[in-house]
Amino acid sequence: MKFAKTTFAIFIALLLLPFTLTAQSTTDFSLDDYIRVLQESKNMSTEQLLTTYPAGVFDEHVAPTSDAAYLDSIDYYYHLTNYEKELLYKNGFMVTQRLQSSTFAEAFLEIYYSDLPVFVSTDAILHAMHMSYDAILVTLEENILIPELKALMVHFASSMPQMHAKYSTSISPAMQHALHDLDIYITLTRQLLGETASPYYSENQQVVDGLLTDIAALHLKSVDIFSSTDRKYDFSQFTIRGHYTQTKQLGQYFQAMIWLGRTEIYLSAPKEAASEPQQKPEDIQRQTMLAALVNELSQSPTGIAHLQKMENIILHFVGESDNVTVWQFDELMSECGFADAAVFADTNNVNTLQETLKTKPYAGQKILSQVLMSPMGPEQIEPASAFLLLGQRFIIDSYVFANVVFDKIIFQNSKIKRMLPSSLDALFALGNDAALQLLQPELEDYHYSANLLSLRYLIDAYGEEFWRSSLYNGWLNAIRALNPPDDRTIFPAFMQTAAWWQQKMNTQLASWAQLRHDNLLYAKQSYTGGVTCSYPQTYIEPYPAFYEAIKIYAQDAQNFFDNLDYDDQWAKIQISSYFTNLILNMEKLASIAQKELEETALSDDEISFLKQVLYDQHVGCGPSFTGWYTKLYYTGEAGLLKKDMVVADVHTAPTDEFGTPVGWVKHVGTGPIDMAVITTENCAGELTAYIGPVMSYYEHTSTNFYRLTDEEWSTIYAEAPSMRPDWTNAYLANAQGDSRGDVRMLITQAREGDHTQNTLPQSLVLLQNYPNPFNPTTFISFSVPQQLANQHVQLTVLNIQGQIVAHLIDETMPAGYFTTRWDGRQQDGTAASTGVYFYNLKIADHNLSGRMSLVK
């Protein structure tokens, strides 16, 4: 068997070698290479994938550390529980939920007041980066993007009389439809932006009103947008979330951009099940005309100036659109020799455009982000070639998710019905080999090793140019710098344990959740974020490459903002100064981290720098916070002291494996700040205990296309203990300082070859509804353990007489954590009366119940 593993590993290395040599320094996406590797590795086994990307064996424990300097002081101030000490002695570190804080500042100041050695985690750095990225993006949206979009739409609307005069005399029915579609397209955008706008064609107001009603309903619906044929449209994506709930203006901008970024104008029809309504040739002709009309307005000097200013910012923040853009459509028109939309009255010209488009790398969408139904045969879904004015952006992690679910998994010539991805899929594809060990049960159940191998090849082939092509990619690259290296002996003992690298997965995924949260609007989602005190010593988490990656991120950001056309020069100077400071601090931290690994003495300046992490100075009537950590926040104290628990929806599964509509929405999020204690040698070789804050990471899946806001998450979900992945239990104590239960582990010295750990919930849990009492809506959360996966699940509401009031869930469900909402209505749609109700969860022969009160 060992010979077989080695042979296969060599085969894969030889297979990938020519691709790697030719693709290292490009940002181009090579779908052909991806498909080629996928085909050549089809039917790959889990064991073969593990052999190809071995993470090795991790230490199970460290030497006892009860004699570490300052450990007695930490115990005195924080009263460590027996279980917390047990984790600390075993792993050389531990994290506890018992000592949670609302902010990193709160935790750091508490340590400062207690005169304890402080541990500065990569979590603390990444959190400051998230807060700053989000604040800067809001600044640009409020001061540039929103005004530019409004001006662009005013220009479009004011051009409608000219467009009518030019095209209304056409005898083509498609052109008449396209003119009205253009009017609807513009008017709906302006009304979503909060503008007082009436359609040029008065009869269009009814259509606009209908779409506004659908948007307000936030449901999946079949609609005939720009076509005589229905398409499924997921209006739940209009749920205002992320930082866009902060102001009315941001919320309006969010919905307008969702309309422009997700409403596809088909240039070719999508390929899906024959049982679904099919776009007719005249539908595609009509939409091609609409695309040409939008392009004509966009290419005017006024239009392109506004559009280019917006594109420049979004491109540098997130990346390229995953669709045919204005610039690409204009290129097609020129190449075909077409002057304007009138040429498409001749269907031969529509065909010519389509044939020319097929030769372009941007013809197809890489990420499926709409509700399309898979054919029953071997054919797979193929999204339409679509034109969008400000389409959502291609992000590599979303591409990973889109390609490890139905219908992209084919094993032994059969489509595998895996409906939801795992966050660990993205982590492995981004280079974390250890994640594969935790994925093994899912890999064996769903047979998608070939998909992961191909995705990993694709991402490994990207060179520095790709990781520096957007701030989004730069942030991902910093997360990648925390992957476990092959040689872990360069690190202190506690960093060689399995528990530590599972904690780093928590860091990586928490930061990734923040990244997805901050880019909810632009990133394309996949379907299936008094006294003198001191720090006597400071220990920086020793990842030099991580600090270097953030330094490069900051340099690229500074170069962009220095050249940005921005009238507010003072704001521009502030942003540039922030990144200058970030660059300088990352240089210092990288140097200190390298010295910690080499056990080299720090200079006096470096020691002084480390002692100034964060502290307060009383100025006037209150404290003023200073220290280098404060300066990592773009908004200073405002960001430093802001409580921040965020959530992002990252993937949608419209149906279950039997085709039943379920609307599963996978969320990732962050919760309260936990406290970590580590023991390691300082640069003088003295075993020392340090304490410092770290992030917490959560996962959850809602039903019925329900998308969570930060406000809902922070008050309802972040406190639910069942939503921390079970692999965090290796190092994490609960809110009482005790064990959190069953744990999934990486392979350790004592457990080499044991890959049988569970990947999903270990027990059936039904949480108390929240809020309770409620009016009119409440949320009910529960878990489906792996041993009950793919069983029929029923969640019903009953009145006090035991009569069923509403069926909330009645379907087969996979293992996972779920939340659904009861809107206080009975099965017939009428409002339920005030009173006590019960909710009952039934899975197989298991029944759990809860009690709730509806008060009006």
C-alpha positions in Angstrom: 0.0 0.0 0.0 2.8 2.4 0.8 4.3 1.8 -2.7 0.9 2.5 -4.3 0.6 5.8 -2.4 4.0 6.9 -3.4 3.4 5.9 -7.0 0.2 7.9 -7.2 1.8 10.9 -5.6 4.6 10.9 -8.2 2.0 10.4 -11.0 0.1 13.5 -9.8 3.2 15.6 -9.5 4.2 14.7 -13.1 0.6 15.4 -14.3 0.6 18.8 -12.8 4.2 19.8 -13.6 3.6 21.2 -17.1 0.6 23.2 -16.0 2.5 24.7 -13.1 5.4 25.8 -15.2 3.2 27.6 -17.7 0.8 29.2 -15.3 2.7 30.6 -12.3 2.8 34.3 -13.1 -0.6 34.9 -14.5 -3.9 36.2 -13.1 -5.8 34.6 -16.0 -8.4 31.9 -15.1 -7.8 28.7 -17.0 -11.0 26.8 -17.2 -9.5 24.4 -19.8 -6.7 23.4 -17.5 -9.1 22.9 -14.6 -11.3 20.6 -16.7 -8.3 18.8 -18.0 -7.0 18.0 -14.5 -10.5 17.1 -13.4 -10.9 14.6 -16.3 -7.5 13.0 -15.7 -8.2 12.5 -12.0 -11.8 11.4 -12.2 -12.8 8.7 -9.7 -9.9 9.6 -7.5 -10.2 8.1 -4.1 -10.0 9.9 -0.8 -6.8 8.0 0.1 -5.1 9.1 -3.1 -5.9 12.7 -2.4 -4.6 12.5 1.2 -1.5 10.9 -0.2 -1.0 13.7 -2.8 -1.4 16.5 -0.2 0.0 15.0 3.1 -0.2 17.3 6.1 1.9 14.9 8.1 1.5 14.0 11.7 1.0 16.6 14.4 2.1 16.5 18.0 -0.6 15.3 20.4 0.7 17.2 23.4 3.6 19.3 24.8 5.7 18.9 27.9 4.0 20.0 31.1 4.1 23.8 31.5 3.0 24.5 35.1 6.3 26.2 36.0 6.0 29.0 33.3 6.7 32.5 34.6 3.6 34.6 35.2 1.3 31.6 34.9 0.5 31.9 38.6 -0.4 35.6 38.1 -2.7 34.7 35.1 -4.4 32.1 37.3 -4.7 34.6 40.2 -6.5 37.2 38.0 -8.5 34.9 35.8 -9.2 31.9 38.1 -8.5 29.3 35.5 -10.7 26.2 35.8 -9.4 22.7 36.1 -10.4 21.9 32.5 -8.7 25.1 31.2 -5.5 24.1 33.0 -5.8 20.6 31.5 -6.0 22.0 28.0 -3.1 24.4 28.7 -0.9 21.6 30.1 -1.7 19.3 27.3 -1.4 21.7 24.3 0.8 24.4 25.6 -2.1 26.8 25.1 -5.9 27.0 25.5 -8.7 29.2 24.5 -11.8 29.8 26.7 -15.3 31.2 26.1 -15.5 31.9 29.8 -13.4 35.0 29.5 -15.1 36.5 26.5 -14.9 40.2 25.6 -16.9 42.4 23.3 -13.8 43.9 21.6 -10.1 43.3 21.3 -9.5 46.6 23.1 -11.5 45.5 26.1 -9.4 42.3 26.4 -6.1 44.1 25.9 -6.9 46.8 28.4 -7.9 44.2 31.0 -4.5 42.5 30.6 -2.8 45.9 30.7 -4.5 46.8 34.0 -3.5 43.4 35.4 0.2 43.9 34.5 0.3 40.6 32.7 2.4 39.4 29.7 0.3 39.9 26.5 -0.1 37.6 23.6 -0.8 39.5 20.3 -2.4 37.0 18.0 -2.8 37.1 14.2 -6.5 37.3 15.0 -6.0 40.8 16.5 -4.2 42.0 13.4 -6.7 40.5 11.0 -9.7 41.9 13.0 -8.2 45.4 12.7 -7.7 44.9 9.0 -11.3 43.9 8.6 -12.6 46.9 10.6 -10.5 49.3 8.5 -11.3 47.7 5.1 -15.0 47.9 5.9 -14.8 51.6 7.1 -12.8 52.7 4.1 -15.2 50.9 1.7 -18.2 52.7 3.4 -16.3 56.0 3.0 -15.9 55.3 -0.8 -19.5 54.1 -1.2 -20.9 57.2 0.5 -18.7 59.7 -1.2 -18.0 58.3 -4.6 -19.9 55.1 -5.6 -23.4 56.2 -4.6 -23.1 59.7 -6.2 -21.6 58.2 -9.3 -24.3 55.6 -9.6 -27.1 58.2 -9.2 -25.4 60.4 -11.8 -25.1 57.5 -14.2 -28.8 56.6 -13.8 -29.8 60.3 -14.3 -27.8 60.3 -17.5 -29.5 57.1 -18.6 -33.0 58.4 -17.8 -32.4 61.7 -19.5 -31.3 59.9 -22.6 -34.6 57.9 -22.9 -36.2 60.5 -25.2 -33.3 60.2 -27.7 -33.4 56.4 -27.5 -37.1 56.5 -28.2 -36.7 58.8 -31.1 -33.9 56.7 -32.6 -35.4 53.2 -32.1 -39.2 53.5 -31.7 -39.8 53.5 -35.4 -38.3 50.0 -35.8 -40.7 47.4 -37.0 -39.0 44.8 -34.9 -41.3 43.6 -32.0 -38.1 42.7 -30.1 -36.9 46.3 -30.3 -40.1 47.7 -29.0 -39.9 45.3 -26.0 -36.2 46.2 -25.5 -36.9 49.9 -25.3 -39.5 49.2 -22.6 -37.1 46.9 -20.9 -34.5 49.6 -20.9 -36.9 52.0 -19.3 -37.8 49.4 -16.6 -34.1 48.7 -16.0 -33.3 52.4 -15.4 -36.5 53.3 -13.5 -36.3 50.4 -11.0 -32.6 51.2 -10.3 -33.5 54.8 -9.6 -36.4 54.0 -7.4 -34.3 51.5 -5.4 -31.8 54.3 -4.9 -34.6 56.3 -3.3 -34.9 58.7 -6.2 -38.2 60.1 -7.3 -38.4 58.6 -10.8 -41.2 57.7 -13.2 -40.8 55.5 -16.2 -40.6 57.1 -19.6 -43.3 54.8 -20.8 -46.1 55.2 -18.2 -47.4 51.7 -18.7 -44.1 50.4 -17.3 -45.0 51.6 -13.8 -47.1 48.5 -13.2 -44.1 46.3 -14.1 -41.8 48.3 -11.8 -44.3 48.1 -9.0 -44.6 44.4 -9.4 -40.8 44.0 -9.2 -40.7 46.2 -6.1 -43.3 44.0 -4.5 -41.2 40.9 -5.3 -38.1 42.6 -3.9 -39.9 43.4 -0.7 -41.1 39.8 -0.4 -37.6 38.4 -0.5 -38.6 35.1 -1.9 -37.7 32.8 -4.8 -40.1 33.4 -7.6 -40.5 32.7 -11.3 -40.7 35.9 -13.3 -40.6 36.9 -16.9 -37.9 39.6 -16.7 -37.0 41.0 -20.1 -38.5 37.9 -21.7 -41.7 36.1 -22.5 -40.3 33.1 -20.7 -40.1 32.7 -16.9 -36.9 32.4 -15.1 -36.3 31.6 -11.4 -35.2 34.8 -9.6 -33.9 34.7 -6.0 -35.3 37.9 -4.6 -33.9 37.0 -1.1 -30.6 38.4 -2.3 -32.2 41.8 -1.9 -32.1 41.3 1.9 -30.2 44.3 3.1 -27.3 43.0 5.2 -23.7 43.6 6.1 -22.7 47.2 6.8 -25.5 48.3 4.4 -28.0 48.2 7.4 -26.2 51.2 9.0 -28.0 53.9 7.0 -31.0 54.2 4.7 -28.8 55.4 1.9 -26.4 52.4 2.1 -29.4 50.1 2.1 -30.9 51.7 -1.0 -27.5 51.5 -2.7 -27.2 47.8 -1.8 -30.5 46.9 -3.4 -29.8 48.9 -6.5 -26.5 47.2 -7.0 -28.0 43.8 -6.4 -30.4 44.6 -9.2 -27.6 45.7 -11.5 -25.2 43.0 -10.3 -27.4 39.9 -10.4 -30.0 40.5 -13.1 -28.7 38.7 -16.1 -29.4 40.0 -19.6 -29.0 36.8 -21.6 -26.8 36.7 -24.7 -27.3 33.0 -24.9 -29.7 30.8 -23.0 -28.7 28.8 -19.9 -28.5 25.0 -20.3 -30.6 23.3 -17.6 -33.2 20.6 -17.3 -35.6 20.3 -20.3 -38.5 20.3 -17.9 -37.8 23.9 -17.0 -39.0 26.8 -19.2 -36.5 27.4 -22.0 -35.6 30.9 -23.3 -36.7 31.2 -26.9 -34.6 32.7 -29.7 -36.8 35.8 -29.7 -36.2 36.1 -26.0 -32.5 36.1 -26.5 -32.8 38.5 -29.4 -34.8 40.9 -27.2 -32.2 40.7 -24.4 -29.3 41.2 -26.8 -31.0 44.4 -28.0 -31.3 45.5 -24.4 -27.7 44.8 -23.8 -26.8 46.9 -26.8 -29.0 49.8 -25.7 -27.4 49.7 -22.2 -24.0 49.6 -23.8 -24.8 52.6 -26.1 -25.8 54.7 -23.1 -22.7 53.5 -21.2 -20.3 54.3 -24.0 -21.3 58.0 -24.2 -18.7 60.3 -22.7 -20.8 61.0 -19.7 -21.8 57.4 -19.2 -18.4 55.9 -19.5 -16.9 58.5 -17.1 -19.3 57.6 -14.3 -19.0 53.9 -15.0 -15.3 53.9 -15.2 -14.9 55.7 -11.9 -17.1 53.0 -10.2 -15.4 50.1 -11.9 -12.0 51.3 -11.0 -12.8 51.2 -7.3 -14.7 47.9 -7.3 -12.1 46.2 -9.5 -9.3 47.1 -7.1 -11.2 46.1 -4.1 -12.7 42.8 -5.2 -11.7 42.0 -8.8 -13.3 41.4 -12.2 -16.9 40.8 -13.0 -18.0 37.2 -13.7 -20.0 38.2 -16.8 -19.8 40.0 -20.1 -19.1 43.7 -19.2 -19.8 46.9 -21.0 -16.2 47.1 -22.2 -16.3 43.5 -23.5 -19.7 43.9 -25.2 -18.4 47.0 -27.0 -15.4 45.0 -28.1 -17.8 42.4 -29.6 -19.8 45.0 -31.4 -16.7 46.5 -33.0 -15.3 43.1 -33.9 -18.6 42.1 -35.6 -18.8 45.5 -37.3 -22.1 46.4 -35.7 -23.0 50.0 -35.1 -25.9 49.9 -32.6 -28.8 47.9 -31.3 -30.8 48.2 -34.6 -28.7 45.5 -36.2 -30.2 42.8 -34.0 -33.5 43.2 -35.7 -31.9 40.7 -38.1 -31.5 37.4 -36.2 -28.5 36.5 -38.3 -26.6 39.3 -36.5 -27.7 37.9 -33.2 -26.2 34.5 -34.2 -23.0 36.3 -35.4 -22.6 38.0 -32.1 -23.1 34.6 -30.3 -20.6 32.8 -32.4 -18.0 35.6 -31.9 -18.7 35.5 -28.2 -18.0 31.8 -28.0 -14.4 32.5 -28.9 -13.9 34.9 -26.0 -12.6 33.8 -22.5 -15.3 35.9 -20.9 -18.2 34.2 -22.7 -19.2 31.9 -19.9 -19.9 32.6 -16.2 -17.5 30.7 -13.9 -19.7 30.7 -10.9 -23.3 29.5 -10.9 -25.1 32.1 -8.9 -28.7 31.6 -10.0 -31.3 29.0 -9.5 -31.0 26.5 -12.4 -32.1 22.9 -12.4 -29.8 20.1 -13.4 -30.7 17.8 -16.4 -31.5 14.3 -15.4 -28.9 12.9 -17.7 -25.1 13.3 -17.7 -25.2 16.9 -19.0 -24.4 19.5 -16.4 -25.9 23.0 -15.8 -24.3 25.7 -17.9 -25.1 29.3 -16.9 -26.1 31.7 -19.6 -23.6 34.0 -21.3 -24.9 37.1 -19.7 -24.4 40.9 -19.9 -24.5 42.9 -16.6 -23.8 46.6 -16.2 -22.1 46.2 -12.8 -22.0 42.5 -12.4 -20.8 40.8 -9.2 -17.2 39.7 -9.0 -15.4 36.5 -9.5 -13.9 35.3 -6.3 -11.8 32.1 -6.1 -13.3 30.8 -2.8 -16.8 31.1 -4.2 -15.7 29.2 -7.3 -14.4 26.4 -5.0 -17.9 26.2 -3.4 -19.6 26.1 -6.7 -17.6 23.2 -7.9 -17.8 20.8 -4.9 -21.6 20.5 -4.9 -24.3 19.1 -7.2 -24.1 18.9 -10.2 -20.4 19.4 -10.5 -19.4 16.1 -8.7 -19.4 13.1 -11.1 -18.2 9.8 -9.7 -18.2 6.6 -11.8 -20.4 8.4 -14.4 -23.0 9.4 -11.8 -23.9 12.8 -10.5 -23.3 13.0 -6.7 -26.0 14.9 -4.8 -23.9 16.9 -2.3 -26.1 20.0 -1.7 -23.9 22.1 0.6 -20.1 22.7 0.7 -17.9 22.8 3.8 -15.8 25.8 4.7 -12.9 23.4 4.9 -13.3 22.8 1.2 -12.2 26.4 0.6 -9.5 26.2 3.2 -7.9 23.2 1.6 -8.1 24.7 -1.9 -6.3 27.7 -0.5 -3.4 25.5 0.5 -4.2 24.2 4.0 -3.4 20.5 3.6 -4.5 19.8 7.2 -8.1 20.6 6.4 -8.2 17.5 4.2 -7.8 15.3 7.3 -10.9 16.7 8.8 -12.8 16.4 5.5 -12.2 12.7 5.0 -15.7 11.5 6.0 -17.4 13.9 3.6 -14.9 13.0 0.8 -15.7 9.3 1.3 -19.5 10.0 1.4 -19.6 12.3 -1.7 -16.6 11.2 -3.8 -15.4 14.7 -4.7 -11.6 14.2 -4.4 -11.1 14.9 -8.1 -12.9 18.2 -7.8 -10.8 19.3 -4.8 -7.6 18.2 -6.6 -8.4 20.2 -9.7 -9.4 23.3 -7.6 -6.2 23.1 -5.6 -4.1 22.8 -8.8 -5.9 25.9 -10.2 -5.1 28.0 -7.1 -1.6 26.7 -6.6 -0.9 27.8 -10.2 -1.6 31.4 -9.5 1.5 33.6 -9.0 2.1 36.8 -7.1 0.3 38.9 -9.8 -3.0 37.2 -9.0 -2.7 37.6 -5.2 -1.9 41.3 -5.7 -4.6 41.9 -8.3 -7.2 43.1 -5.8 -7.5 43.8 -2.1 -9.8 40.8 -1.7 -7.1 38.5 -3.1 -4.4 40.2 -0.9 -6.5 39.5 2.2 -6.9 35.9 1.1 -3.2 35.7 0.6 -2.6 36.8 4.2 -5.0 34.1 5.4 -3.0 31.6 3.3 0.2 32.6 5.1 -1.3 30.9 8.2 -1.4 27.4 6.5 0.7 24.8 8.4 4.1 24.4 6.7 5.7 21.0 6.0 8.4 21.7 8.5 6.8 22.7 11.8 9.9 22.2 13.9 10.8 25.8 13.4 8.0 26.8 15.7 7.7 26.7 19.5 6.4 23.4 20.9 2.8 24.6 21.4 2.7 25.5 17.7 3.5 21.9 16.7 0.4 20.4 18.2 -2.7 19.4 16.3 -4.8 21.6 18.6 -2.8 24.7 17.6 -3.3 24.2 13.8 -7.0 23.6 14.5 -7.0 27.0 16.3 -5.4 28.6 13.2 -8.2 27.2 11.1 -10.5 29.1 13.4 -8.4 32.2 12.8 -8.4 31.7 9.0 -12.1 31.0 8.8 -13.1 33.8 11.1 -11.1 36.3 9.0 -12.6 34.7 5.8 -16.1 35.3 7.3 -15.2 38.9 7.8 -13.8 39.2 4.3 -17.0 37.7 2.8 -19.1 40.0 5.1 -17.3 43.2 4.0 -17.8 42.2 0.3 -21.3 40.9 0.4 -22.5 43.2 -2.2 -19.7 42.8 -4.8 -18.5 39.2 -4.3 -20.5 36.7 -6.4 -22.1 34.0 -4.2 -22.1 30.4 -5.2 -25.2 28.3 -5.3 -25.8 24.7 -5.2 -17.7 37.1 6.6 -5.7 55.4 37.8 -2.4 53.6 38.4 0.5 53.0 36.1 0.1 49.7 34.4 2.2 47.8 31.8 2.6 44.7 29.7 5.7 43.2 31.3 6.3 41.0 28.2 4.7 40.7 24.8 4.7 37.7 22.5 3.8 38.3 18.8 2.4 35.2 17.0 5.5 34.2 15.0 4.4 34.2 11.3 6.8 36.5 9.4 5.2 35.6 6.1 1.8 36.6 7.4 3.0 40.1 8.3 4.8 40.4 5.0 1.6 39.5 3.2 -0.3 42.3 5.0 2.5 44.7 4.2 2.2 43.9 0.5 -1.6 44.3 0.8 -1.1 47.7 2.4 1.4 48.8 -0.3 -0.9 47.8 -3.1 -3.8 49.6 -1.4 -1.7 52.8 -0.8 -0.6 52.8 -4.5 -4.3 52.6 -5.6 -5.5 55.4 -3.3 -2.6 57.7 -4.1 -3.8 57.6 -7.7 -7.5 57.6 -7.0 -9.6 60.5 -8.5 -11.1 61.6 -5.2 -12.2 65.3 -4.6 -11.9 65.0 -0.8 -8.2 65.4 -0.5 -8.3 65.4 3.3 -10.0 61.9 3.3 -7.5 60.8 0.7 -4.6 61.9 2.9 -6.1 60.1 5.9 -6.5 56.8 3.9 -2.9 57.0 2.6 -1.6 57.8 6.1 -3.4 54.8 7.5 -1.7 52.4 5.0 1.7 54.1 5.5 1.4 53.3 9.2 0.2 49.8 8.5 3.2 49.1 6.3 5.6 50.4 9.0 4.0 48.3 11.7 3.9 45.1 9.6 7.6 45.6 8.9 8.3 45.8 12.6 6.1 42.8 13.4 7.7 40.7 10.7 11.2 41.4 12.0 10.2 40.6 15.6 8.4 37.4 14.5 11.5 36.2 12.7 13.7 36.9 15.8 11.2 35.0 18.0 11.6 31.9 15.7 15.4 32.3 15.6 15.4 32.9 19.4 17.4 36.1 18.8 17.5 38.9 21.3 15.2 41.9 20.5 16.6 45.4 20.4 15.6 48.0 23.0 13.4 49.7 20.4 11.6 46.5 19.6 11.1 45.7 23.3 9.7 49.3 23.8 7.5 48.9 20.7 6.0 45.6 22.1 5.2 47.1 25.4 3.1 49.8 23.7 0.4 47.5 22.2 -2.6 49.4 23.7 -3.0 51.6 26.7 -5.0 54.5 27.9 -4.1 58.1 28.8 -6.6 60.2 30.7 -7.2 63.4 28.8 -9.8 65.9 30.0 -12.8 64.1 31.4 -12.1 60.6 29.9 -9.6 58.1 28.7 -7.8 58.4 25.3 -6.4 55.2 23.9 -3.1 55.0 22.2 -0.4 52.4 21.3 0.4 50.9 17.9 -2.5 48.5 17.9 -4.9 51.5 18.0 -3.3 52.8 14.8 -4.1 49.5 13.0 -7.7 50.8 12.9 -8.5 53.3 10.1 -11.2 55.0 12.3 -9.0 54.9 15.4 -10.8 54.6 18.7 -14.2 54.4 17.0 -13.2 51.1 15.3 -11.2 49.9 18.2 -14.1 50.1 20.7 -16.8 49.0 18.3 -18.5 45.7 19.1 -18.3 43.7 15.9 -20.0 40.3 15.3 -20.6 39.7 11.6 -22.3 37.1 9.4 -22.1 36.4 5.7 -24.2 34.1 3.5 -21.7 32.3 1.3 -23.7 29.6 -0.6 -27.3 28.8 -1.5 -28.8 25.3 -2.2 -32.3 25.9 -3.7 -33.4 22.2 -3.3 -32.5 19.1 -1.4 -31.2 16.0 -3.1 -34.7 14.9 -4.0 -35.6 18.2 -5.7 -37.8 19.5 -2.9 -37.5 23.3 -2.6 -35.7 24.1 0.7 -33.7 27.3 0.2 -30.8 26.3 2.4 -28.5 29.3 2.9 -25.0 28.6 4.4 -23.7 31.3 6.6 -20.3 31.9 8.3 -19.8 34.4 11.0 -17.8 35.7 14.0 -18.9 35.8 17.6 -17.5 37.3 20.8 -13.8 37.6 21.4 -12.4 34.6 23.3 -9.3 34.6 25.5 -6.2 32.5 24.9 -3.4 31.5 27.2 -0.1 30.2 25.8 3.1 29.0 27.3 6.4 29.3 25.4 10.0 30.4 25.7 10.7 34.1 25.2 13.7 35.4 23.3 15.8 34.9 26.4 14.9 31.3 26.6 12.6 31.6 29.6 9.4 29.6 29.7 6.7 32.3 30.0 2.9 32.4 30.0 1.1 35.0 27.9 -2.6 35.9 27.6 -4.4 37.6 24.8 -7.7 37.8 22.8 -8.6 35.7 19.7 -11.5 35.5 17.3 -14.4 33.0 17.4 -15.8 31.4 14.2 -19.3 30.1 13.7 -21.3 28.3 10.9 -25.0 28.0 10.3 -27.5 27.1 7.7 -31.0 28.7 7.4 -33.9 27.6 5.4 -36.4 29.1 3.0 -33.8 31.4 1.5 -33.5 33.4 4.8 -30.4 35.6 4.9 -29.2 36.9 8.2 -28.2 40.5 9.0 -25.5 41.4 11.5 -28.2 42.7 13.9 -30.0 39.3 13.9 -26.7 37.4 14.2 -25.4 39.4 17.2 -28.6 39.0 19.2 -29.7 35.5 18.2 -27.1 33.3 16.8 -23.6 34.1 18.0 -24.3 32.9 21.5 -25.6 29.5 20.4 -22.9 27.0 21.4 -23.9 24.4 18.8 -22.6 26.6 16.0 -18.9 26.3 16.7 -17.4 23.5 14.5 -16.6 20.5 16.6 -12.9 20.6 15.7 -12.5 23.7 17.9 -13.2 21.6 20.9 -9.6 20.4 20.8 -8.4 23.6 22.4 -11.6 25.4 23.5 -13.3 25.5 26.9 -16.9 26.5 27.1 -18.5 29.4 28.9 -18.2 27.6 32.2 -14.6 26.7 31.6 -15.5 23.0 31.0 -15.3 20.6 28.0 -17.4 21.3 25.0 -17.9 17.7 24.1 -16.7 15.4 21.3 -13.8 16.6 19.2 -12.5 16.1 15.7 -8.7 16.0 15.5 -6.0 16.2 13.0 -3.7 13.1 12.8 -1.3 13.1 15.7 1.6 10.9 16.8 -0.7 8.7 18.8 -3.5 8.6 16.2 -1.7 8.2 12.9 -4.0 6.5 10.4 -7.2 7.3 12.3 -9.4 9.2 9.9 -12.8 8.3 11.3 -13.7 11.4 13.3 -17.1 12.9 12.6 -17.2 16.1 10.7 -20.6 17.4 11.7 -22.9 17.8 14.8 -22.6 14.9 17.2 -26.0 15.2 18.8 -29.5 16.3 18.1 -30.1 19.7 19.5 -33.2 21.9 19.6 -32.5 25.4 20.9 -35.0 27.7 22.6 -36.7 30.0 20.1 -35.6 33.6 20.1 -37.0 36.1 20.8 -39.5 34.6 23.3 -42.1 36.0 23.9 -42.3 37.3 20.4 -44.4 39.4 18.0 -44.7 38.7 15.1 -41.6 36.6 14.2 -39.3 34.2 16.1 -36.4 32.0 15.1 -36.0 28.3 15.9 -32.5 26.7 15.6 -31.6 23.0 15.7 -28.9 20.5 14.6 -29.0 17.4 12.6 -26.2 15.0 13.7 -24.3 13.0 11.2 -25.9 9.7 12.3 -29.3 11.2 11.4 -28.2 12.8 8.1 -30.6 12.5 5.1 -33.5 11.5 7.3 -36.9 13.1 7.0 -37.2 16.1 9.3 -40.4 17.6 10.5 -40.6 20.9 12.5 -44.2 21.8 13.4 -45.9 24.4 15.5 -48.8 23.2 17.7 -51.3 25.1 19.8 -52.0 24.2 23.4 -54.6 21.7 22.4 -52.0 19.8 20.4 -53.4 20.8 17.0 -50.9 21.6 14.2 -50.8 25.3 13.5 -48.0 25.4 10.9 -45.5 23.1 9.2 -42.2 24.9 9.2 -40.0 22.1 7.8 -41.1 18.8 6.2 -38.2 17.5 4.1 -35.1 15.3 4.0 -32.1 17.2 5.4 -28.3 16.7 5.6 -26.2 16.9 8.8 -25.6 20.5 9.9 -26.9 23.4 11.9 -30.1 25.0 10.8 -32.4 28.0 11.6 -35.9 28.6 10.4 -38.4 31.4 11.1 -42.0 31.3 12.1 -43.8 34.5 11.1 -46.7 33.9 13.5 -49.0 32.7 10.8 -51.0 29.6 10.6 -50.9 27.1 7.8 -53.7 28.8 5.9 -51.9 32.2 6.0 -54.0 33.8 8.7 -52.4 35.3 11.8 -52.2 33.1 14.9 -53.7 34.6 18.0 -51.9 35.5 21.3 -51.1 32.4 23.3 -48.7 29.6 24.2 -47.4 27.4 21.4 -45.2 24.4 21.1 -42.6 23.6 18.4 -41.8 19.9 17.8 -38.8 18.6 16.0 -39.1 15.0 14.7 -36.2 13.1 13.0 -36.7 9.4 12.5 -37.8 8.2 15.9 -36.4 11.2 17.8 -38.6 13.9 19.1 -37.7 17.2 20.8 -40.1 20.0 21.8 -39.9 23.6 23.0 -42.4 26.1 24.3 -42.9 29.7 23.1 -45.3 32.6 23.6 -46.8 34.8 20.9 -47.8 38.1 22.5 -49.6 40.8 20.4 
